[in-house]
């Protein structure tokens, strides 16, 4: 992915611009976009690895939101 290479060149001190991670970031925005800002949703309170696990294992948006909320309650 050219974008990943360009970002690594532009910001050499930053990490996380792998092709896979950029695809996951895009999937994250698509999955959690809605009326509320992303940082106000349960997903914004979970770690990135928890969000990636939800993206990779739960296809239904409402169920994903339920799992995220449950994780915060039992965190």
HTML snippet that shows the backbone in 3Dmol.js (N, CA, C, O; Angstrom):
<script src="https://3Dmol.org/build/3Dmol-min.js"></script>
<div id="view" style="width:600px;height:400px;position:relative"></div>
<script>
const pdb = `
ATOM      1  N   UNK A   1       0.851  -1.173   0.000  1.00  0.00           N
ATOM      2  CA  UNK A   1       0.000   0.000   0.000  1.00  0.00           C
ATOM      3  C   UNK A   1       0.894   1.231   0.000  1.00  0.00           C
ATOM      4  O   UNK A   1       1.726   1.416   0.888  1.00  0.00           O
ATOM      5  N   UNK A   2       0.710   2.044  -0.982  1.00  0.00           N
ATOM      6  CA  UNK A   2       1.541   3.240  -1.126  1.00  0.00           C
ATOM      7  C   UNK A   2       1.328   4.212   0.033  1.00  0.00           C
ATOM      8  O   UNK A   2       2.272   4.867   0.476  1.00  0.00           O
ATOM      9  N   UNK A   3       0.096   4.307   0.522  1.00  0.00           N
ATOM     10  CA  UNK A   3      -0.203   5.223   1.624  1.00  0.00           C
ATOM     11  C   UNK A   3       0.634   4.897   2.847  1.00  0.00           C
ATOM     12  O   UNK A   3       1.168   5.800   3.492  1.00  0.00           O
ATOM     13  N   UNK A   4       0.754   3.612   3.175  1.00  0.00           N
ATOM     14  CA  UNK A   4       1.552   3.203   4.331  1.00  0.00           C
ATOM     15  C   UNK A   4       3.010   3.636   4.144  1.00  0.00           C
ATOM     16  O   UNK A   4       3.622   4.163   5.074  1.00  0.00           O
ATOM     17  N   UNK A   5       3.554   3.423   2.978  1.00  0.00           N
ATOM     18  CA  UNK A   5       4.942   3.802   2.696  1.00  0.00           C
ATOM     19  C   UNK A   5       5.120   5.313   2.788  1.00  0.00           C
ATOM     20  O   UNK A   5       6.090   5.798   3.370  1.00  0.00           O
ATOM     21  N   UNK A   6       4.176   6.052   2.208  1.00  0.00           N
ATOM     22  CA  UNK A   6       4.252   7.514   2.246  1.00  0.00           C
ATOM     23  C   UNK A   6       4.163   8.051   3.676  1.00  0.00           C
ATOM     24  O   UNK A   6       4.894   8.974   4.036  1.00  0.00           O
ATOM     25  N   UNK A   7       3.276   7.481   4.488  1.00  0.00           N
ATOM     26  CA  UNK A   7       3.153   7.929   5.877  1.00  0.00           C
ATOM     27  C   UNK A   7       4.410   7.628   6.682  1.00  0.00           C
ATOM     28  O   UNK A   7       4.851   8.451   7.485  1.00  0.00           O
ATOM     29  N   UNK A   8       4.991   6.439   6.465  1.00  0.00           N
ATOM     30  CA  UNK A   8       6.236   6.096   7.176  1.00  0.00           C
ATOM     31  C   UNK A   8       7.359   7.046   6.777  1.00  0.00           C
ATOM     32  O   UNK A   8       8.174   7.422   7.620  1.00  0.00           O
ATOM     33  N   UNK A   9       7.415   7.440   5.508  1.00  0.00           N
ATOM     34  CA  UNK A   9       8.449   8.368   5.045  1.00  0.00           C
ATOM     35  C   UNK A   9       8.230   9.771   5.621  1.00  0.00           C
ATOM     36  O   UNK A   9       9.187  10.447   5.998  1.00  0.00           O
ATOM     37  N   UNK A  10       6.984  10.196   5.684  1.00  0.00           N
ATOM     38  CA  UNK A  10       6.659  11.535   6.180  1.00  0.00           C
ATOM     39  C   UNK A  10       6.793  11.649   7.695  1.00  0.00           C
ATOM     40  O   UNK A  10       7.151  12.706   8.213  1.00  0.00           O
ATOM     41  N   UNK A  11       6.505  10.560   8.400  1.00  0.00           N
ATOM     42  CA  UNK A  11       6.544  10.559   9.862  1.00  0.00           C
ATOM     43  C   UNK A  11       7.407   9.402  10.367  1.00  0.00           C
ATOM     44  O   UNK A  11       6.878   8.457  10.953  1.00  0.00           O
ATOM     45  N   UNK A  12       8.704   9.455  10.155  1.00  0.00           N
ATOM     46  CA  UNK A  12       9.576   8.316  10.499  1.00  0.00           C
ATOM     47  C   UNK A  12       9.610   8.002  11.995  1.00  0.00           C
ATOM     48  O   UNK A  12       9.943   6.882  12.380  1.00  0.00           O
ATOM     49  N   UNK A  13       9.274   8.962  12.829  1.00  0.00           N
ATOM     50  CA  UNK A  13       9.300   8.738  14.279  1.00  0.00           C
ATOM     51  C   UNK A  13       8.026   8.059  14.784  1.00  0.00           C
ATOM     52  O   UNK A  13       7.973   7.642  15.941  1.00  0.00           O
ATOM     53  N   UNK A  14       7.010   7.942  13.943  1.00  0.00           N
ATOM     54  CA  UNK A  14       5.744   7.327  14.343  1.00  0.00           C
ATOM     55  C   UNK A  14       5.674   5.883  13.878  1.00  0.00           C
ATOM     56  O   UNK A  14       6.277   5.511  12.871  1.00  0.00           O
ATOM     57  N   UNK A  15       4.933   5.079  14.621  1.00  0.00           N
ATOM     58  CA  UNK A  15       4.756   3.668  14.270  1.00  0.00           C
ATOM     59  C   UNK A  15       3.284   3.397  14.014  1.00  0.00           C
ATOM     60  O   UNK A  15       2.430   4.212  14.362  1.00  0.00           O
ATOM     61  N   UNK A  16       2.985   2.258  13.409  1.00  0.00           N
ATOM     62  CA  UNK A  16       1.608   1.840  13.196  1.00  0.00           C
ATOM     63  C   UNK A  16       1.077   2.054  11.797  1.00  0.00           C
ATOM     64  O   UNK A  16      -0.126   1.929  11.568  1.00  0.00           O
ATOM     65  N   UNK A  17       1.961   2.378  10.844  1.00  0.00           N
ATOM     66  CA  UNK A  17       1.507   2.646   9.486  1.00  0.00           C
ATOM     67  C   UNK A  17       1.678   1.446   8.559  1.00  0.00           C
ATOM     68  O   UNK A  17       1.960   1.610   7.372  1.00  0.00           O
ATOM     69  N   UNK A  18       1.509   0.254   9.095  1.00  0.00           N
ATOM     70  CA  UNK A  18       1.585  -0.922   8.228  1.00  0.00           C
ATOM     71  C   UNK A  18       0.331  -0.994   7.363  1.00  0.00           C
ATOM     72  O   UNK A  18      -0.686  -0.375   7.677  1.00  0.00           O
ATOM     73  N   UNK A  19       0.409  -1.730   6.305  1.00  0.00           N
ATOM     74  CA  UNK A  19      -0.731  -1.901   5.408  1.00  0.00           C
ATOM     75  C   UNK A  19      -1.922  -2.478   6.173  1.00  0.00           C
ATOM     76  O   UNK A  19      -3.045  -1.991   6.041  1.00  0.00           O
ATOM     77  N   UNK A  20      -1.672  -3.511   6.968  1.00  0.00           N
ATOM     78  CA  UNK A  20      -2.745  -4.147   7.740  1.00  0.00           C
ATOM     79  C   UNK A  20      -3.366  -3.176   8.728  1.00  0.00           C
ATOM     80  O   UNK A  20      -4.589  -3.118   8.857  1.00  0.00           O
ATOM     81  N   UNK A  21      -2.537  -2.418   9.422  1.00  0.00           N
ATOM     82  CA  UNK A  21      -3.063  -1.495  10.416  1.00  0.00           C
ATOM     83  C   UNK A  21      -3.880  -0.386   9.761  1.00  0.00           C
ATOM     84  O   UNK A  21      -4.897   0.035  10.313  1.00  0.00           O
ATOM     85  N   UNK A  22      -3.453   0.092   8.596  1.00  0.00           N
ATOM     86  CA  UNK A  22      -4.240   1.116   7.897  1.00  0.00           C
ATOM     87  C   UNK A  22      -5.589   0.566   7.449  1.00  0.00           C
ATOM     88  O   UNK A  22      -6.597   1.269   7.520  1.00  0.00           O
ATOM     89  N   UNK A  23      -5.618  -0.681   6.989  1.00  0.00           N
ATOM     90  CA  UNK A  23      -6.895  -1.292   6.645  1.00  0.00           C
ATOM     91  C   UNK A  23      -7.771  -1.418   7.884  1.00  0.00           C
ATOM     92  O   UNK A  23      -8.975  -1.167   7.821  1.00  0.00           O
ATOM     93  N   UNK A  24      -7.173  -1.807   9.018  1.00  0.00           N
ATOM     94  CA  UNK A  24      -7.934  -1.913  10.262  1.00  0.00           C
ATOM     95  C   UNK A  24      -8.452  -0.547  10.712  1.00  0.00           C
ATOM     96  O   UNK A  24      -9.573  -0.449  11.211  1.00  0.00           O
ATOM     97  N   UNK A  25      -7.656   0.504  10.543  1.00  0.00           N
ATOM     98  CA  UNK A  25      -8.105   1.851  10.908  1.00  0.00           C
ATOM     99  C   UNK A  25      -9.295   2.259  10.054  1.00  0.00           C
ATOM    100  O   UNK A  25     -10.259   2.837  10.556  1.00  0.00           O
ATOM    101  N   UNK A  26      -9.226   1.961   8.778  1.00  0.00           N
ATOM    102  CA  UNK A  26     -10.334   2.300   7.880  1.00  0.00           C
ATOM    103  C   UNK A  26     -11.589   1.507   8.246  1.00  0.00           C
ATOM    104  O   UNK A  26     -12.695   2.048   8.253  1.00  0.00           O
ATOM    105  N   UNK A  27     -11.409   0.228   8.549  1.00  0.00           N
ATOM    106  CA  UNK A  27     -12.544  -0.606   8.956  1.00  0.00           C
ATOM    107  C   UNK A  27     -13.141  -0.101  10.266  1.00  0.00           C
ATOM    108  O   UNK A  27     -14.358  -0.122  10.451  1.00  0.00           O
ATOM    109  N   UNK A  28     -12.283   0.351  11.165  1.00  0.00           N
ATOM    110  CA  UNK A  28     -12.728   0.893  12.449  1.00  0.00           C
ATOM    111  C   UNK A  28     -13.637   2.103  12.242  1.00  0.00           C
ATOM    112  O   UNK A  28     -14.715   2.180  12.832  1.00  0.00           O
ATOM    113  N   UNK A  29     -13.208   3.038  11.414  1.00  0.00           N
ATOM    114  CA  UNK A  29     -14.008   4.239  11.166  1.00  0.00           C
ATOM    115  C   UNK A  29     -15.338   3.857  10.499  1.00  0.00           C
ATOM    116  O   UNK A  29     -16.386   4.400  10.850  1.00  0.00           O
ATOM    117  N   UNK A  30     -15.295   2.937   9.550  1.00  0.00           N
ATOM    118  CA  UNK A  30     -16.523   2.528   8.870  1.00  0.00           C
ATOM    119  C   UNK A  30     -17.477   1.809   9.826  1.00  0.00           C
ATOM    120  O   UNK A  30     -18.690   2.006   9.766  1.00  0.00           O
ATOM    121  N   UNK A  31     -16.924   0.982  10.702  1.00  0.00           N
ATOM    122  CA  UNK A  31     -17.756   0.194  11.608  1.00  0.00           C
ATOM    123  C   UNK A  31     -18.358   1.025  12.724  1.00  0.00           C
ATOM    124  O   UNK A  31     -19.483   0.763  13.149  1.00  0.00           O
ATOM    125  N   UNK A  32     -17.637   2.015  13.204  1.00  0.00           N
ATOM    126  CA  UNK A  32     -18.095   2.778  14.359  1.00  0.00           C
ATOM    127  C   UNK A  32     -18.641   4.150  13.991  1.00  0.00           C
ATOM    128  O   UNK A  32     -19.026   4.910  14.879  1.00  0.00           O
ATOM    129  N   UNK A  33     -18.684   4.482  12.725  1.00  0.00           N
ATOM    130  CA  UNK A  33     -19.192   5.802  12.356  1.00  0.00           C
ATOM    131  C   UNK A  33     -20.695   5.847  12.596  1.00  0.00           C
ATOM    132  O   UNK A  33     -21.397   4.846  12.456  1.00  0.00           O
ATOM    133  N   UNK A  34     -21.154   6.996  12.949  1.00  0.00           N
ATOM    134  CA  UNK A  34     -22.574   7.172  13.233  1.00  0.00           C
ATOM    135  C   UNK A  34     -22.814   8.588  13.706  1.00  0.00           C
ATOM    136  O   UNK A  34     -22.034   9.497  13.422  1.00  0.00           O
ATOM    137  N   UNK A  35     -23.895   8.759  14.427  1.00  0.00           N
ATOM    138  CA  UNK A  35     -24.256  10.085  14.892  1.00  0.00           C
ATOM    139  C   UNK A  35     -23.308  10.603  15.969  1.00  0.00           C
ATOM    140  O   UNK A  35     -22.996  11.793  16.002  1.00  0.00           O
ATOM    141  N   UNK A  36     -22.856   9.723  16.839  1.00  0.00           N
ATOM    142  CA  UNK A  36     -21.972  10.138  17.924  1.00  0.00           C
ATOM    143  C   UNK A  36     -20.521  10.135  17.457  1.00  0.00           C
ATOM    144  O   UNK A  36     -20.138   9.317  16.621  1.00  0.00           O
ATOM    145  N   UNK A  37     -19.710  11.051  17.998  1.00  0.00           N
ATOM    146  CA  UNK A  37     -18.272  11.010  17.673  1.00  0.00           C
ATOM    147  C   UNK A  37     -17.665   9.690  18.135  1.00  0.00           C
ATOM    148  O   UNK A  37     -18.103   9.117  19.132  1.00  0.00           O
ATOM    149  N   UNK A  38     -16.681   9.220  17.427  1.00  0.00           N
ATOM    150  CA  UNK A  38     -16.060   7.934  17.756  1.00  0.00           C
ATOM    151  C   UNK A  38     -15.558   7.912  19.197  1.00  0.00           C
ATOM    152  O   UNK A  38     -15.706   6.899  19.880  1.00  0.00           O
ATOM    153  N   UNK A  39     -14.980   8.988  19.664  1.00  0.00           N
ATOM    154  CA  UNK A  39     -14.416   8.974  21.019  1.00  0.00           C
ATOM    155  C   UNK A  39     -15.482   8.876  22.098  1.00  0.00           C
ATOM    156  O   UNK A  39     -15.155   8.587  23.249  1.00  0.00           O
ATOM    157  N   UNK A  40     -16.744   9.106  21.763  1.00  0.00           N
ATOM    158  CA  UNK A  40     -17.809   9.014  22.753  1.00  0.00           C
ATOM    159  C   UNK A  40     -18.442   7.628  22.806  1.00  0.00           C
ATOM    160  O   UNK A  40     -19.252   7.358  23.693  1.00  0.00           O
ATOM    161  N   UNK A  41     -18.097   6.761  21.892  1.00  0.00           N
ATOM    162  CA  UNK A  41     -18.662   5.416  21.884  1.00  0.00           C
ATOM    163  C   UNK A  41     -17.829   4.503  22.771  1.00  0.00           C
ATOM    164  O   UNK A  41     -16.697   4.845  23.113  1.00  0.00           O
ATOM    165  N   UNK A  42     -18.366   3.353  23.148  1.00  0.00           N
ATOM    166  CA  UNK A  42     -17.580   2.403  23.942  1.00  0.00           C
ATOM    167  C   UNK A  42     -16.270   2.011  23.264  1.00  0.00           C
ATOM    168  O   UNK A  42     -15.269   1.749  23.930  1.00  0.00           O
ATOM    169  N   UNK A  43     -16.289   1.975  21.931  1.00  0.00           N
ATOM    170  CA  UNK A  43     -15.066   1.592  21.218  1.00  0.00           C
ATOM    171  C   UNK A  43     -13.921   2.554  21.499  1.00  0.00           C
ATOM    172  O   UNK A  43     -12.757   2.153  21.509  1.00  0.00           O
ATOM    173  N   UNK A  44     -14.247   3.821  21.727  1.00  0.00           N
ATOM    174  CA  UNK A  44     -13.216   4.814  22.010  1.00  0.00           C
ATOM    175  C   UNK A  44     -12.579   4.629  23.372  1.00  0.00           C
ATOM    176  O   UNK A  44     -11.516   5.186  23.646  1.00  0.00           O
ATOM    177  N   UNK A  45     -13.217   3.858  24.221  1.00  0.00           N
ATOM    178  CA  UNK A  45     -12.707   3.615  25.559  1.00  0.00           C
ATOM    179  C   UNK A  45     -11.961   2.289  25.656  1.00  0.00           C
ATOM    180  O   UNK A  45     -11.340   1.989  26.676  1.00  0.00           O
ATOM    181  N   UNK A  46     -12.027   1.499  24.588  1.00  0.00           N
ATOM    182  CA  UNK A  46     -11.324   0.215  24.553  1.00  0.00           C
ATOM    183  C   UNK A  46      -9.964   0.377  23.892  1.00  0.00           C
ATOM    184  O   UNK A  46      -9.742   1.319  23.131  1.00  0.00           O
ATOM    185  N   UNK A  47      -9.071  -0.535  24.183  1.00  0.00           N
ATOM    186  CA  UNK A  47      -7.757  -0.514  23.543  1.00  0.00           C
ATOM    187  C   UNK A  47      -7.911  -0.860  22.059  1.00  0.00           C
ATOM    188  O   UNK A  47      -8.925  -1.417  21.640  1.00  0.00           O
ATOM    189  N   UNK A  48      -6.905  -0.526  21.292  1.00  0.00           N
ATOM    190  CA  UNK A  48      -6.923  -0.828  19.856  1.00  0.00           C
ATOM    191  C   UNK A  48      -7.043  -2.328  19.633  1.00  0.00           C
ATOM    192  O   UNK A  48      -7.776  -2.760  18.744  1.00  0.00           O
ATOM    193  N   UNK A  49      -6.337  -3.130  20.423  1.00  0.00           N
ATOM    194  CA  UNK A  49      -6.394  -4.581  20.224  1.00  0.00           C
ATOM    195  C   UNK A  49      -7.797  -5.121  20.507  1.00  0.00           C
ATOM    196  O   UNK A  49      -8.241  -6.055  19.840  1.00  0.00           O
ATOM    197  N   UNK A  50      -8.494  -4.549  21.481  1.00  0.00           N
ATOM    198  CA  UNK A  50      -9.876  -4.970  21.730  1.00  0.00           C
ATOM    199  C   UNK A  50     -10.772  -4.602  20.539  1.00  0.00           C
ATOM    200  O   UNK A  50     -11.622  -5.397  20.136  1.00  0.00           O
ATOM    201  N   UNK A  51     -10.588  -3.421  19.986  1.00  0.00           N
ATOM    202  CA  UNK A  51     -11.376  -3.000  18.828  1.00  0.00           C
ATOM    203  C   UNK A  51     -11.110  -3.884  17.624  1.00  0.00           C
ATOM    204  O   UNK A  51     -12.041  -4.252  16.908  1.00  0.00           O
ATOM    205  N   UNK A  52      -9.853  -4.229  17.392  1.00  0.00           N
ATOM    206  CA  UNK A  52      -9.515  -5.094  16.261  1.00  0.00           C
ATOM    207  C   UNK A  52     -10.142  -6.467  16.460  1.00  0.00           C
ATOM    208  O   UNK A  52     -10.641  -7.059  15.503  1.00  0.00           O
ATOM    209  N   UNK A  53     -10.124  -6.986  17.699  1.00  0.00           N
ATOM    210  CA  UNK A  53     -10.759  -8.276  17.976  1.00  0.00           C
ATOM    211  C   UNK A  53     -12.254  -8.217  17.669  1.00  0.00           C
ATOM    212  O   UNK A  53     -12.802  -9.151  17.083  1.00  0.00           O
ATOM    213  N   UNK A  54     -12.916  -7.127  18.059  1.00  0.00           N
ATOM    214  CA  UNK A  54     -14.342  -6.989  17.756  1.00  0.00           C
ATOM    215  C   UNK A  54     -14.582  -6.904  16.252  1.00  0.00           C
ATOM    216  O   UNK A  54     -15.520  -7.513  15.740  1.00  0.00           O
ATOM    217  N   UNK A  55     -13.744  -6.156  15.546  1.00  0.00           N
ATOM    218  CA  UNK A  55     -13.896  -6.023  14.090  1.00  0.00           C
ATOM    219  C   UNK A  55     -13.728  -7.360  13.383  1.00  0.00           C
ATOM    220  O   UNK A  55     -14.440  -7.665  12.427  1.00  0.00           O
ATOM    221  N   UNK A  56     -12.769  -8.158  13.871  1.00  0.00           N
ATOM    222  CA  UNK A  56     -12.464  -9.423  13.207  1.00  0.00           C
ATOM    223  C   UNK A  56     -13.409 -10.552  13.586  1.00  0.00           C
ATOM    224  O   UNK A  56     -13.480 -11.556  12.876  1.00  0.00           O
ATOM    225  N   UNK A  57     -14.142 -10.411  14.697  1.00  0.00           N
ATOM    226  CA  UNK A  57     -14.949 -11.523  15.187  1.00  0.00           C
ATOM    227  C   UNK A  57     -16.452 -11.261  15.230  1.00  0.00           C
ATOM    228  O   UNK A  57     -17.230 -12.204  15.370  1.00  0.00           O
ATOM    229  N   UNK A  58     -16.873 -10.020  15.113  1.00  0.00           N
ATOM    230  CA  UNK A  58     -18.298  -9.700  15.214  1.00  0.00           C
ATOM    231  C   UNK A  58     -18.704  -8.853  14.005  1.00  0.00           C
ATOM    232  O   UNK A  58     -18.257  -7.715  13.866  1.00  0.00           O
ATOM    233  N   UNK A  59     -19.541  -9.402  13.143  1.00  0.00           N
ATOM    234  CA  UNK A  59     -19.945  -8.693  11.930  1.00  0.00           C
ATOM    235  C   UNK A  59     -21.108  -7.725  12.165  1.00  0.00           C
ATOM    236  O   UNK A  59     -21.206  -6.701  11.488  1.00  0.00           O
ATOM    237  N   UNK A  60     -21.969  -8.036  13.099  1.00  0.00           N
ATOM    238  CA  UNK A  60     -23.155  -7.223  13.337  1.00  0.00           C
ATOM    239  C   UNK A  60     -22.813  -5.998  14.185  1.00  0.00           C
ATOM    240  O   UNK A  60     -22.251  -6.124  15.272  1.00  0.00           O
ATOM    241  N   UNK A  61     -23.159  -4.809  13.676  1.00  0.00           N
ATOM    242  CA  UNK A  61     -22.823  -3.548  14.357  1.00  0.00           C
ATOM    243  C   UNK A  61     -23.442  -3.467  15.752  1.00  0.00           C
ATOM    244  O   UNK A  61     -22.761  -3.082  16.702  1.00  0.00           O
ATOM    245  N   UNK A  62     -24.717  -3.821  15.891  1.00  0.00           N
ATOM    246  CA  UNK A  62     -25.365  -3.740  17.198  1.00  0.00           C
ATOM    247  C   UNK A  62     -24.738  -4.705  18.193  1.00  0.00           C
ATOM    248  O   UNK A  62     -24.546  -4.361  19.359  1.00  0.00           O
ATOM    249  N   UNK A  63     -24.423  -5.899  17.742  1.00  0.00           N
ATOM    250  CA  UNK A  63     -23.784  -6.886  18.610  1.00  0.00           C
ATOM    251  C   UNK A  63     -22.375  -6.430  18.993  1.00  0.00           C
ATOM    252  O   UNK A  63     -21.951  -6.618  20.134  1.00  0.00           O
ATOM    253  N   UNK A  64     -21.651  -5.831  18.044  1.00  0.00           N
ATOM    254  CA  UNK A  64     -20.322  -5.301  18.331  1.00  0.00           C
ATOM    255  C   UNK A  64     -20.402  -4.216  19.403  1.00  0.00           C
ATOM    256  O   UNK A  64     -19.577  -4.178  20.315  1.00  0.00           O
ATOM    257  N   UNK A  65     -21.384  -3.344  19.293  1.00  0.00           N
ATOM    258  CA  UNK A  65     -21.580  -2.292  20.286  1.00  0.00           C
ATOM    259  C   UNK A  65     -21.918  -2.900  21.658  1.00  0.00           C
ATOM    260  O   UNK A  65     -21.430  -2.436  22.688  1.00  0.00           O
ATOM    261  N   UNK A  66     -22.751  -3.932  21.657  1.00  0.00           N
ATOM    262  CA  UNK A  66     -23.123  -4.598  22.909  1.00  0.00           C
ATOM    263  C   UNK A  66     -21.894  -5.209  23.582  1.00  0.00           C
ATOM    264  O   UNK A  66     -21.698  -5.048  24.787  1.00  0.00           O
ATOM    265  N   UNK A  67     -21.073  -5.904  22.808  1.00  0.00           N
ATOM    266  CA  UNK A  67     -19.853  -6.496  23.363  1.00  0.00           C
ATOM    267  C   UNK A  67     -18.911  -5.417  23.901  1.00  0.00           C
ATOM    268  O   UNK A  67     -18.316  -5.593  24.964  1.00  0.00           O
ATOM    269  N   UNK A  68     -18.774  -4.321  23.190  1.00  0.00           N
ATOM    270  CA  UNK A  68     -17.907  -3.236  23.649  1.00  0.00           C
ATOM    271  C   UNK A  68     -18.413  -2.659  24.968  1.00  0.00           C
ATOM    272  O   UNK A  68     -17.627  -2.418  25.884  1.00  0.00           O
ATOM    273  N   UNK A  69     -19.714  -2.438  25.065  1.00  0.00           N
ATOM    274  CA  UNK A  69     -20.305  -1.927  26.299  1.00  0.00           C
ATOM    275  C   UNK A  69     -20.116  -2.904  27.452  1.00  0.00           C
ATOM    276  O   UNK A  69     -19.806  -2.503  28.574  1.00  0.00           O
ATOM    277  N   UNK A  70     -20.305  -4.184  27.169  1.00  0.00           N
ATOM    278  CA  UNK A  70     -20.120  -5.220  28.185  1.00  0.00           C
ATOM    279  C   UNK A  70     -18.670  -5.258  28.672  1.00  0.00           C
ATOM    280  O   UNK A  70     -18.410  -5.400  29.867  1.00  0.00           O
ATOM    281  N   UNK A  71     -17.748  -5.132  27.751  1.00  0.00           N
ATOM    282  CA  UNK A  71     -16.327  -5.135  28.127  1.00  0.00           C
ATOM    283  C   UNK A  71     -16.004  -3.978  29.055  1.00  0.00           C
ATOM    284  O   UNK A  71     -15.208  -4.137  29.980  1.00  0.00           O
ATOM    285  N   UNK A  72     -16.602  -2.819  28.828  1.00  0.00           N
ATOM    286  CA  UNK A  72     -16.367  -1.664  29.688  1.00  0.00           C
ATOM    287  C   UNK A  72     -16.968  -1.852  31.071  1.00  0.00           C
ATOM    288  O   UNK A  72     -16.388  -1.413  32.064  1.00  0.00           O
ATOM    289  N   UNK A  73     -18.124  -2.498  31.145  1.00  0.00           N
ATOM    290  CA  UNK A  73     -18.771  -2.740  32.434  1.00  0.00           C
ATOM    291  C   UNK A  73     -17.983  -3.721  33.289  1.00  0.00           C
ATOM    292  O   UNK A  73     -17.986  -3.628  34.517  1.00  0.00           O
ATOM    293  N   UNK A  74     -17.315  -4.650  32.643  1.00  0.00           N
ATOM    294  CA  UNK A  74     -16.600  -5.701  33.368  1.00  0.00           C
ATOM    295  C   UNK A  74     -15.087  -5.514  33.308  1.00  0.00           C
ATOM    296  O   UNK A  74     -14.323  -6.379  33.738  1.00  0.00           O
ATOM    297  N   UNK A  75     -14.665  -4.358  32.763  1.00  0.00           N
ATOM    298  CA  UNK A  75     -13.270  -4.041  32.537  1.00  0.00           C
ATOM    299  C   UNK A  75     -12.411  -4.154  33.708  1.00  0.00           C
ATOM    300  O   UNK A  75     -11.209  -3.905  33.618  1.00  0.00           O
TER     301      UNK A  75
END
`;
const viewer = $3Dmol.createViewer("view");
viewer.addModel(pdb, "pdb");
viewer.setStyle({}, {cartoon: {color: "spectrum"}});
viewer.zoomTo();
viewer.render();
</script>
